[in-house]
């Protein structure tokens, strides 16, 4: 019997050009899923950012899966590759990016730290379906966290270097943590 949410899940594979250059790993060691929001206006812009080469290895920063506002799920990096999506946890984690404006385009402006875009039902339903699928396919998956839970660094604000802001705030205050935790068997890392 399929998990309750995943029966209608369709994932479109659209791996990033450098995905095969990312370090390979045994999926048996993945115990954490990290929820992000793109903090970009749309899936096309998120793709362009993911394709940017920023590391000497010829790779960039990206999550494994991206979920658009309409619930479409795209795989940019297969789970057996280590994607660069959260400092210090990449080797043990997979990353799910939800398309959401977040603080775009003023990520570090101290006057613009409010995240006001809600997560649409179709997007949350697709996330729940993907989480069901991952729990069935990744034998050690037990934990879930938001990017903001794991990267808590404060940095100088872009508008006032004397002020600090959180470097990462995603998925942010409008993310439906209660719904996600009730629907999955994953434990949130505090």
N, C-alpha and C positions, 0 to 999 in steps of 0.2 A: 504494500500500500504506500503510495507516495506521501511525503510529508504534506501537511495541510495547505501550505501556501505555494508549494513549488510545482504543482501539476501543470500550470499554464506558463511556466517560465520559459522564455526563449532568450538565449544569449547570442549576440552577434559577435563573432570573433573578428577583431580589427587590430591585430597586434601592432605595436609601435615598430618602426623600422629597425630599432636597435634591440628589440626584445631578446633576440638570440645572443646578444653580447652580455646580458645581465647574468650574474652568477647563478648557476644551477644549484638546486637544493632538493633534499628528500622532503616530500610533502608531509611525511610522518612527523616532522619537527615543528609544523605550524600549529601553534596553540592560541593564536590571537588574531582577531579581526579588528582593524582600526577604521572607524567611520570618519570620513572627511566631508567637507563641502568644498567645491572648486573655488569659491569666491571669485567667480568669473561669470560673465553674462550668459553664456550659452555653451553647448557641447562642442561647437566648432572652435571656439576660442580655447576651451580646455584641451582639445586635441592638439592645437598649435603649441600650447605651452608644454604639453607632454612630449612633443617631438623635438623640443629644443635640447641640444647637446650641451650639457653643463659640467660633465665629469671627464677626467682624462681617459676613462675607459671608452669614451664615445657614446655614453648613455646620458639620460636625463632623469628628471623627477616625474614620477607618475604613480598612480594607484594601479591595482590590477583590474578592477572593474569600475565602470562609470555608469551611473543611472541618470538618465535624462528626466526632465520634469514629467514627461508623458509615460514614464515607466520603462522605456527602452533600455536594455542592459547591453553594454558593449564591453568586451574583454580586450584590454590594451596590453596586458602582460599576463602570460599563463602563470598559474600558482606555483609551478615548479621552478620559477625564476624569482630571484630576490629583486623586487622593485624598490626604488628610492622614494618612499612616501612619508616616513616618520623617523626622525633621528634616534638611533640607539635601539630600535626594535625591528628593523627591516628583516633580519634573518629569521625571526620567529613569527612574522606577521604577514597577513595579506591586507591590502588596502582597498576600501570601497569609497569612491568619490561620488557624492550627490551633486548634480548641477544645481547651484544656488549662488546668487550674487554675493551673499555674505557682506563684507565691507567694501567690495569693489566700487570704484577703483582706488579708494583711499585707505588701503589696508592698515597703514600705521599712523594715520592722522588721528591725533587724540580727540578731535572734535567729531569724528565720524566712526565711532566704534560700535554703534548700534547695528544689529543684524535683524532686519525686519521681514525678510522673505520667508513665508511659511513653506513647509515641505508638502507638496500636493499628495493626495491620497494615492494616485497611481504610482508615484515614486516610492512612497512608503510601502505599498503592497509589493512592488518589485523587490525592494530591499528585503522584506520578510521572506519572500520566495527564494532569493539568492542566499540568505542566511540559512534557510532550511537545506538547500542544496549543499552548501559548504559543510554544514554539520554532518550530512550523510557521507560526504566524500573525503573529508579531512579528519582522520581518526583521532587526532590529539586536540582538535579545536575545542577550547573550553572558555576562553575569555573574549571580552569585547571592550573596547575603549573608544573614546573620542580623541581626535588629534589633540585637542586642548587638554585632555587628561594626561597625556604623555610628554608633550612639549610645552612646558610651563614658563619658558624663558620670557622675561620682560626685556624690551629693547627701547632705545630712544625713539620718541615719536617723530614722525617726519616733519611735523609743523613746529615742534618745540623740543629740541634735543635735551632740555632740562626735565621734560616729562617722559614717562615710560608708558608703554602699552604692551599688551600680551602679543607676542609674535604670532601665535596661533590661537584662534578662538573657535575653530570649527569642530563639530558641526554647529555649535552655537546654541543659544537659549531656546530656539523654537524647535529643536530636534525632539521628536516624540520618544524620549528614552523609556518612559513607563510602558508604552505600547510595545516597543521593540523587546524590552526585557521580559515582559509577560508572554510574548509570542515565541521566544527562543529559550533554549536551555543554557545560554551563555551567561557567565558572570561578568559584571562590569568591574574593571580594574579601577579602584578609587584613585 
